[in-house]
Structure formats: C-alpha cells, structure tokens
C-alpha cells in the first residue's frame, strides 16, 4: 500500500465547517495531522441568523481526539470578517496551506417566483464567499510557494436543476474562477480544484427520501476533498463525489468546422450542425488560448 496522506505541519481553513460536509472535511484533515480553523457563521440553510456554537462543537470534537483546531464565526462575504479569520489563523498557527471553500446557502424557487434579492444573496455567499477567502490567503500561499485550494461546485451548476437558477449560476461560476486560478497559481505550487458533492446535509435533507440520504453521508465525499488538498493533488480538476463514487467532470469542445469559404450565414451554421456537433476529435482544453489556436488552425486548413 502507498504511504498515507498526511498533513503534519500544515494549516487548513475550512469554511462552513460547523456541520455537514464542512464538518467532515475539518475532522478528517485534523485526524491526518492538520491544524484546522473551523469557520462557520452558524446561520440557517437560507443564510439567516448566526451562532458560533456549531464551529465550537467541531473544535471540541477535534481536540477530543488530540487534534489542534480553533473556531471562527466570520461571514465569508464580509471583508473585515475574512481578514479577521486570516489574522486569527496566522496568530494561532503561523501559516496557511489549505483553504476548503465549502460555505453555502440555498434560496430555491423557480425563476418566475424568485426575487432578485434571493439571486444576489446566493451569488454573494457562493462566489464572493469563495473569492474573498481565496484573495485573503493568495499572497500568503505565493510567498511560501505552497497552497491547496478546493472550491465547491455542484451538479446543478454543471448540468442544471429546476428551481436553482441562482445556485446553478453561482456553482458554475466557481468552475470558471478555478480555471483561471489554476493557471495563476502554477508557478508558486498553488493547486486549485473543485469538488462537486452529492451528500445528505441540511441543504439536501428535504430533497430526498431517508433511505437515499443514508447512502449519501457527507463522509463519503470527504476522501476526495482530502486528496485534492494533499501534496499530490492535481490542479484544475472537477471531482464529483457521492455515495462512495468518484468521477471527474470536464468541458469538452468539438473539433467543429470552418465555414468561412462557404459564405458565413446562419443558414450555413444550421446546415452544418451535425459536423459542428460531431464528437470526433473533441478535446478538453486546459486554458482558453487552446481554443483560439484551433480556430486559426481550422482557418488555415488544418
């Protein structure tokens, strides 16, 4: 068997870690030697309210098995709160190696019934609640030439789900964020990945029957997050996880067809749609410039 994944000497911040997935991520990182900052605002599923008791309870669990942890009750959308979280981490542990951006809320409604305020709040918590902590730790990770960041996406963002236009927009937005950060972090050994979990948490308990929820325990997702936070992590991966199943989700682009010599028109696009959609030769690109290179190759007859 290969060597176990360990985090001795490493410091991890896990947002939204007072329960569900975040709690499991924090506990497992601590079991494997990481010093953990358990961040949780303590609000309800829709983002209202707040209490530090959930984060404190997870810290107590970690200390109970001999691990090191502190709690933090900052909102990940609040600039001052995020700055305080980072300062608290550095004051306690002296460095930051890992950020698991897990915090999130739901405001589910069909788009017809959804208020713009519900859309904006979900975007704020999921997107800016990932961007702000990432920004706060980025220069620290660059200076130490080491960092592991895991953002949390969703099948709703990747594929859609009725009544979750706000959540889906936010979750796919995080994949776009990851795709650029993976490039900007490469020279400083900062690896940025995404987990797409399916798990029984407060956010899903009303969406599935009990017998299904039992097969979707949060701890069945955590091994994937631990791997993405490890020394040997890839970068730019969307790892899907649920019920002990792991897979990767990728965007592929077809080879397409050059229509410039045939007279550009909407009708030409329509008439060549089968070629445009053909999966023969399709590719997964690591960065946007690869698409542009293909366009010039096709234009040149390649």
C-alpha positions in Angstrom: 0.0 0.0 0.0 1.2 3.5 -0.8 2.1 6.0 2.0 -0.9 7.5 3.8 -1.8 11.1 3.0 -0.8 13.3 6.0 -0.9 17.0 6.8 1.5 17.2 9.6 2.7 20.8 9.9 0.0 22.1 7.5 -2.7 24.6 8.4 -6.2 24.4 6.9 -9.1 26.8 6.9 -12.5 25.1 6.2 -15.4 27.4 5.7 -18.9 26.4 6.5 -17.4 23.7 8.8 -20.0 23.7 11.6 -21.9 20.8 10.1 -22.5 18.6 7.1 -19.7 18.3 4.5 -17.5 21.0 6.1 -17.5 19.3 9.4 -16.4 16.0 7.9 -13.7 17.8 5.9 -12.4 19.5 9.0 -12.4 16.4 11.2 -10.6 14.3 8.6 -7.9 16.9 7.9 -7.3 17.1 11.7 -7.2 13.4 12.0 -4.4 13.4 9.4 -2.4 16.0 11.3 -3.5 19.3 10.0 -4.1 22.3 12.3 -7.7 23.4 11.4 -9.6 26.6 11.5 -13.3 25.7 11.7 -15.2 28.6 10.2 -18.9 28.8 10.4 -21.3 31.7 10.7 -23.8 29.4 12.3 -26.7 30.6 10.1 -29.7 28.6 8.8 -29.8 27.0 5.4 -31.1 30.2 3.8 -28.3 32.3 5.4 -30.3 33.9 8.1 -29.2 34.0 11.8 -25.8 33.2 13.2 -24.1 31.5 16.1 -20.6 30.2 16.9 -21.8 27.1 18.8 -21.6 24.8 15.7 -18.0 25.7 15.0 -17.1 25.4 18.7 -18.6 21.9 18.8 -16.5 20.8 15.9 -13.4 22.2 17.5 -14.2 20.3 20.7 -14.5 17.1 18.6 -11.1 17.7 17.1 -9.5 18.4 20.4 -11.2 15.3 21.8 -9.1 13.0 19.6 -5.9 15.0 20.2 -6.0 17.4 17.2 -5.5 21.1 17.0 -8.2 23.5 16.0 -9.7 26.9 16.6 -13.1 28.2 15.7 -14.0 31.3 13.7 -17.5 32.8 13.2 -16.8 35.2 10.4 -19.1 35.6 7.4 -17.2 34.7 4.3 -18.9 37.6 2.5 -17.7 40.2 4.9 -14.3 41.7 4.1 -13.4 42.6 7.7 -14.6 39.1 8.9 -12.4 37.3 6.3 -9.4 39.5 7.2 -10.0 38.6 10.9 -10.2 34.9 10.1 -6.9 35.0 8.3 -5.2 37.1 11.0 -6.6 34.7 13.7 -5.2 31.8 11.7 -1.7 33.3 11.4 -1.7 34.4 15.0 -2.5 30.9 16.1 -0.6 28.7 13.7 1.8 31.0 11.7 0.9 29.9 8.2 -2.0 28.9 5.8 -1.5 25.9 3.5 -5.1 24.8 2.6 -8.4 26.5 2.0 -11.5 24.5 1.7 -14.2 26.9 0.5 -17.3 25.0 1.5 -19.7 27.6 2.9 -23.0 28.0 1.1 -26.8 28.6 1.3 -29.9 27.9 -0.7 -32.8 30.1 -1.7 -34.6 27.7 -4.1 -37.5 28.9 -6.2 -38.5 28.7 -9.8 -37.1 31.6 -11.7 -40.7 33.0 -12.1 -41.1 33.2 -8.4 -37.5 34.1 -7.4 -36.8 37.6 -6.1 -33.6 39.3 -7.4 -32.5 39.6 -3.7 -32.5 35.8 -3.5 -30.4 35.6 -6.6 -27.9 38.2 -5.4 -27.5 36.7 -1.9 -26.8 33.2 -3.2 -24.2 34.6 -5.7 -22.7 36.6 -2.9 -22.3 33.7 -0.5 -21.1 31.1 -3.0 -19.0 33.2 -5.4 -17.8 36.1 -3.3 -17.7 33.8 -0.2 -15.1 31.8 -2.1 -13.3 34.7 -3.8 -12.8 36.7 -0.7 -11.1 34.0 1.4 -9.1 33.0 -1.6 -7.9 36.6 -2.1 -7.0 36.8 1.5 -4.8 33.7 1.5 -3.4 34.0 -2.0 -0.3 36.2 -1.3 0.4 34.1 1.8 0.5 30.9 -0.3 2.5 32.6 -3.0 5.1 33.7 -0.5 5.6 30.2 0.9 5.4 28.6 -2.6 2.7 26.2 -1.5 -1.1 26.2 -1.4 -4.0 23.9 -1.9 -7.5 25.4 -2.6 -10.7 23.4 -3.0 -13.8 25.2 -4.2 -17.2 23.6 -4.1 -19.3 23.3 -7.2 -22.4 21.3 -7.9 -24.2 19.2 -10.5 -26.7 22.0 -10.5 -24.0 24.3 -11.9 -22.6 21.6 -14.3 -25.9 20.3 -15.6 -28.9 22.3 -14.2 -31.6 21.6 -11.7 -35.2 23.0 -11.7 -35.7 25.8 -9.1 -32.0 26.5 -8.6 -31.1 29.1 -11.2 -29.3 31.2 -8.6 -27.4 28.3 -7.1 -26.5 26.9 -10.5 -25.2 30.2 -11.8 -23.0 30.5 -8.7 -21.7 27.0 -8.8 -20.7 27.0 -12.4 -19.2 30.5 -11.8 -16.8 28.8 -9.3 -15.6 26.5 -12.0 -14.7 29.5 -14.1 -12.9 31.0 -11.1 -11.0 27.8 -10.6 -10.0 27.6 -14.2 -8.1 30.9 -14.0 -6.7 30.5 -10.6 -5.2 27.1 -11.5 -3.2 29.0 -14.2 -2.2 31.9 -11.9 -1.1 29.6 -9.1 1.1 27.2 -11.1 4.4 28.9 -10.7 4.0 29.1 -7.0 2.8 25.5 -6.4 -0.7 26.6 -5.6 -3.1 24.0 -6.9 -6.8 24.8 -7.3 -9.5 22.2 -7.7 -13.3 21.8 -7.3 -15.3 19.2 -5.5 -18.9 18.5 -6.8 -20.6 16.7 -3.9 -23.8 14.8 -3.6 -24.5 14.4 0.2 -27.1 14.3 2.8 -26.8 17.6 4.6 -29.2 20.4 5.9 -29.2 21.6 2.3 -30.5 18.4 0.8 -32.5 16.7 3.6 -35.8 17.9 2.2 -35.0 16.9 -1.4 -34.5 13.1 -0.9 -36.2 10.2 0.9 -34.5 8.9 4.1 -33.3 5.7 2.6 -31.4 7.6 -0.1 -30.0 10.1 2.4 -28.5 7.3 4.4 -26.4 6.3 1.3 -25.2 9.8 0.8 -23.4 10.6 4.1 -21.1 13.5 3.9 -18.1 11.3 5.0 -18.4 9.5 1.7 -17.4 12.8 -0.1 -14.5 13.8 2.2 -11.9 11.4 0.9 -12.0 13.3 -2.4 -11.5 16.6 -0.7 -8.6 15.3 1.3 -6.9 14.1 -1.8 -7.5 17.5 -3.6 -5.9 19.2 -0.6 -2.9 16.9 -0.5 0.7 17.3 -1.6 0.0 15.2 -4.7 -3.2 17.0 -5.8 -3.8 17.7 -9.5 -4.8 21.2 -10.5 -7.9 22.3 -12.4 -9.9 19.1 -11.7 -13.6 19.0 -11.1 -14.0 15.9 -8.9 -17.6 14.6 -8.5 -18.3 12.6 -5.4 -21.3 10.9 -3.7 -22.2 7.6 -2.1 -18.6 6.5 -2.3 -18.5 7.1 -6.1 -15.9 9.4 -7.6 -15.6 10.7 -11.1 -14.4 13.8 -13.0 -16.5 16.3 -14.9 -14.9 18.0 -17.9 -16.0 20.5 -20.5 -15.1 19.2 -24.0 -15.1 21.2 -27.2 -15.8 19.5 -30.6 -13.4 19.9 -33.5 -16.0 21.9 -35.4 -15.9 23.0 -39.0 -14.6 26.1 -40.8 -17.4 27.8 -42.8 -15.5 30.9 -43.9 -15.0 29.9 -47.5 -18.7 28.9 -47.9 -20.2 32.2 -47.1 -20.9 32.9 -43.4 -24.6 32.8 -42.6 -27.0 31.5 -40.0 -28.2 29.0 -42.7 -24.7 27.7 -43.1 -24.4 27.1 -39.4 -27.8 25.3 -39.4 -26.9 23.1 -42.4 -23.5 22.0 -40.9 -24.8 21.5 -37.4 -24.1 17.7 -37.5 -20.4 18.4 -38.2 -20.3 21.2 -35.6 -21.7 18.8 -33.0 -19.7 15.7 -34.0 -17.7 14.3 -31.1 -14.9 13.0 -33.3 -11.7 14.7 -32.2 -13.3 16.6 -29.4 -10.9 17.9 -26.7 -10.7 19.1 -23.1 -8.7 22.3 -23.0 -6.6 23.4 -20.1 -6.7 27.1 -21.0 -8.7 29.4 -23.3 -5.8 30.0 -25.7 -6.0 26.4 -26.9 -9.5 27.2 -28.4 -8.1 30.2 -30.3 -5.2 28.1 -31.6 -7.8 25.6 -33.0 -9.7 28.4 -34.7 -6.6 29.6 -36.6 -5.6 26.0 -37.4 -9.1 25.4 -38.9 -9.0 28.7 -40.8 -5.6 27.7 -42.3 -7.0 24.3 -43.5 -5.6 22.2 -40.6 
